[in-house]
Amino acid sequence: MRPPGADTVLVRHGDLNTKSNTVKRYMEGLLVENLEALLADRSIPGEVERRWNRPLIHTDEDAVEAAVEAATDAFGVVSASPATVVSTEKARIVEVLAETARECYDGGTFAVDARRADKTLPYDSEDLARDGGSAIWDVVEDEREFDPEVDLDDPDVTFGVEVREDVAFVYLETVPGPGGLPLGAQEKTIALVSGGIDSPVAAYEMMKRGSPIVPVYVDLGAYGGIDHEARAMETVRTLAAYAPNFDVPVYTVPAGETVELLVSEMEEGRMLSLRRFFYRVGEVLAERVDAHGIVTGEAVGQKSSQTVQNLGVTSRATSLPIHRPLLSWDKHEVVDRAREIETFTDSTIDAGCNRVVPDRTETNARLERLLENEPDDLFERAETAAKEAELVEP
């Protein structure tokens, strides 16, 4: 729902406000670039105005809702509102609130949420809320067929007003965004994508904290397959749509022979050695693309290979930090987020590595014993596989 004449998107960020002015200015620049890229990628008309604390998207009334949707897909954005721009004169703001009520308010309780950034104005937030609320009440009482009712705690309709230094905004809805930091605010990370539900969500969460991803898909040969790879590529395409101004090609790494070897020669600890192989592949590719960490969808206790003890053992395969954004998430939380970011449908296929799982799984591994059982050349195989990786557009 939007007020009459709404042709501007009021964009709000959060974590940027905790930064020093120098860092904040840099990150706001990134956010503006990312917003411009999302608009261009979706052919949405509009110009992004860089303003301190509140970037604006100037568009037209027909495109304002699409612009809000684009803005709330941008990492770093906490929320956005389709707004009507007015002067800071209180009488004019109150007039627009009355016009908005006349056109949009047709029942239920209401409240006015007024905020004033410029403390030099001859009124405060309470004055504006009180006078605006009175104007809305009078319009409804005189012209509409229901009795208005104020509810300041949980209103059905909230009339929002933000008064900045030189301009004010009137809006009716606040659409949540992902929050976090603008993409590009952090260094690149290697994202191990499997085609399952968890890894795309983990990659998204790293992107939300500002880190561009370099997706890596390890081809498990007969234990993966064309369909499995296609699912992984589709989830990467979905993730790439959130970052149209960043290249997100996928490194596909051949690992079929190594998987066959592990299946034929290892029973105890097989999944842990396979995970260690993945990490070493990620480390080699990180050196190639100047990435500074590895991202996985692992969560404590979600699988037998992901006990605290096992995570400690597998992590020692690389000197790079392993980022696990989902470490403490429950599965339903991962599924909910996958649905929200639209990677769930393309992830609902059994991961190929499920067929690698031995009958007896290791839950309390010791590195010394694992090294006795796994192939001596496991890391050499990983390094060779990484060198043979092919770069594929998703």
Salt bridges, closest charged atoms under 4 A:
ASP15 OD2 - ARG209 NH2 3.09
GLU28 OE2 - HIS13 NE2 2.66
GLU49 OE2 - ARG51 NH1 3.26
GLU49 OE1 - HIS58 NE2 2.60
GLU65 OE2 - ARG2 NE 3.28
ASP73 OD2 - ARG42 NH2 2.78
GLU95 OE1 - ARG92 NH1 3.31
GLU99 OE2 - ARG92 NH1 3.78
ASP113 OD2 - ARG115 NH2 3.23
ASP127 OD1 - ARG130 NH2 2.77
ASP131 OD2 - LYS90 NZ 2.70
ASP131 OD1 - ARG130 NE 3.98
GLU143 OE1 - ARG102 NE 2.90
GLU162 OE2 - ARG12 NE 3.00
GLU162 OE1 - ARG54 NE 2.98
GLU162 OE1 - ARG164 NH1 3.74
ASP166 OD1 - ARG51 NH2 2.58
GLU187 OE1 - HIS292 NE2 3.97
ASP198 OD1 - LYS331 NZ 2.75
GLU205 OE1 - LYS208 NZ 3.51
GLU205 OE2 - ARG337 NH1 2.24
GLU234 OE1 - ARG237 NH2 2.58
GLU267 OE1 - ARG270 NH2 3.30
GLU268 OE1 - ARG360 NH1 3.92
GLU268 OE2 - ARG369 NE 3.07
GLU283 OE1 - ARG280 NE 3.96
ASP290 OD1 - HIS292 NE2 3.48
GLU298 OE2 - ARG275 NE 3.54
GLU298 OE1 - ARG324 NE 2.71
ASP336 OD2 - HIS332 ND1 3.87
GLU340 OE1 - ARG337 NE 3.42
GLU374 OE2 - ARG276 NH2 2.85
ASP377 OD2 - ARG381 NE 3.33
GLU383 OE2 - ARG280 NH1 3.22
